[in-house]
Amino acid sequence: MVTESASPQKAEDVGEFFSSAWTAYKKCLEANILRHREFFSLLGKELNSRIPPGGVVMDLACGDASNIVGVLPEGVHYLGVDLAKPALDLASHKLKSVGIMHQLVQEEFQSFVKNYPDEACIDGALISYSLHHLDSASKGKLFVDILRILKPGGTLWVIDGIRQYGDTRDRWLERLWNLMSCEGEGHLSPAEMNGLKEHIWKSDFPESCPGYAAMALQAGFEMWEFLLEEGKGALGMFRALKRKAKGQSDQVCAASNKTNA
Ligand SMILES: C[S@@+](CC[C@H](N)C(=O)[O-])C[C@H]1O[C@@H](n2cnc3c(N)ncnc32)[C@H](O)[C@@H]1O
């Protein structure tokens, strides 16, 4: 089911990304230039150990869900949010083909989380390759809003560009572009590379590890843990944990330890 409630202006911006940069982004995925394979393989293990059977996994800026679909544990409910209708249509097709219960919502992800009517109802939240669009204050605010709707003991995972300690944004852009220009050769045309470069320079504003950790802890998460660095130090994955309820156990039932891969 795709629910539509997008803000027109944002949809237009994202529509532009979808038509101009989406094909190039998919080529990056196929050639594993941005290390999706490594990150999503680890995410699969994380989901298996942290999401209980029947649990809800919310994926903000889910795109076409092509990476997560192979690592979602059997029996979870997937809630994907994205502004781009064509991406959600592709996601719907993939999720149906593997029999994952799902709901897809066409909406700007910050307003979706802020206005989500229920509290403490999501077991795990993911935002991959999309948080960097927000400025620092908006990232912190998003963490506060995600914490509100996570269940006690719930997890937020982030996969994105991460600046090395002491990196300026320019230094990080150089680090990322070294990776992309080396590995993109032979996979993407010069025009596609230029389009991606333009998009990245305009919209990528990653934080450092200490920056993300401080944001998560200030938002009220109990713990922040760095999980994996990839792509010549330009990309990373971390998780932030919401405090458990009193007496809540660490056990995730073994029945969930199966993936659709
Ligand atoms: C680079 S893709 C990442 C897709 C997916 N998360 C992944 O890991 O491959 C960025 C996605 O974010 C969506 N997006 C960008 N800004 C958004 C926003 N403010 N609200 C909702 N979706 C957004 C785009 O439509 C696109 O599908």
The ligand as a MOL file (V3000), in Angstrom:
LIG
                    3D

  0  0  0     0  0            999 V3000
M  V30 BEGIN CTAB
M  V30 COUNTS 27 29 0 0 0
M  V30 BEGIN ATOM
M  V30 1 C 20.5560 8.1680 -2.1110 0
M  V30 2 S 18.9380 7.5430 -2.0500 0 CHG=1
M  V30 3 C 19.0540 6.3810 -0.6870 0
M  V30 4 C 18.0410 5.2790 -0.8050 0
M  V30 5 C 18.1920 4.1500 0.2120 0
M  V30 6 N 18.0040 4.6180 1.5710 0
M  V30 7 C 19.5470 3.4450 0.0720 0
M  V30 8 O 20.1730 3.1750 1.0960 0
M  V30 9 O 19.9270 3.1210 -1.0460 0 CHG=-1
M  V30 10 C 18.0920 8.8860 -1.3180 0
M  V30 11 C 16.5880 8.6900 -1.2100 0
M  V30 12 O 16.0940 9.6680 -0.2950 0
M  V30 13 C 14.8710 10.1850 -0.7810 0
M  V30 14 N 14.7420 11.4910 -0.1170 0
M  V30 15 C 15.6030 12.5230 -0.1590 0
M  V30 16 N 15.2080 13.5130 0.6470 0
M  V30 17 C 14.0380 13.0950 1.2140 0
M  V30 18 C 13.1480 13.6570 2.1600 0
M  V30 19 N 13.3800 14.8600 2.6940 0
M  V30 20 N 12.0800 12.9310 2.5470 0
M  V30 21 C 11.8420 11.7110 2.0180 0
M  V30 22 N 12.6550 11.1230 1.1140 0
M  V30 23 C 13.7490 11.8070 0.7280 0
M  V30 24 C 15.0460 10.1840 -2.2920 0
M  V30 25 O 13.8000 10.1450 -2.9550 0
M  V30 26 C 15.8360 8.8930 -2.5040 0
M  V30 27 O 14.9780 7.8020 -2.6910 0
M  V30 END ATOM
M  V30 BEGIN BOND
M  V30 1 1 1 2
M  V30 2 1 2 3
M  V30 3 1 2 10
M  V30 4 1 3 4
M  V30 5 1 4 5
M  V30 6 1 5 6
M  V30 7 1 5 7
M  V30 8 2 7 8
M  V30 9 1 7 9
M  V30 10 1 10 11
M  V30 11 1 11 12
M  V30 12 1 11 26
M  V30 13 1 12 13
M  V30 14 1 13 14
M  V30 15 1 13 24
M  V30 16 1 14 15
M  V30 17 1 14 23
M  V30 18 2 15 16
M  V30 19 1 16 17
M  V30 20 1 17 18
M  V30 21 2 17 23
M  V30 22 1 18 19
M  V30 23 2 18 20
M  V30 24 1 20 21
M  V30 25 2 21 22
M  V30 26 1 22 23
M  V30 27 1 24 25
M  V30 28 1 24 26
M  V30 29 1 26 27
M  V30 END BOND
M  V30 END CTAB
M  END
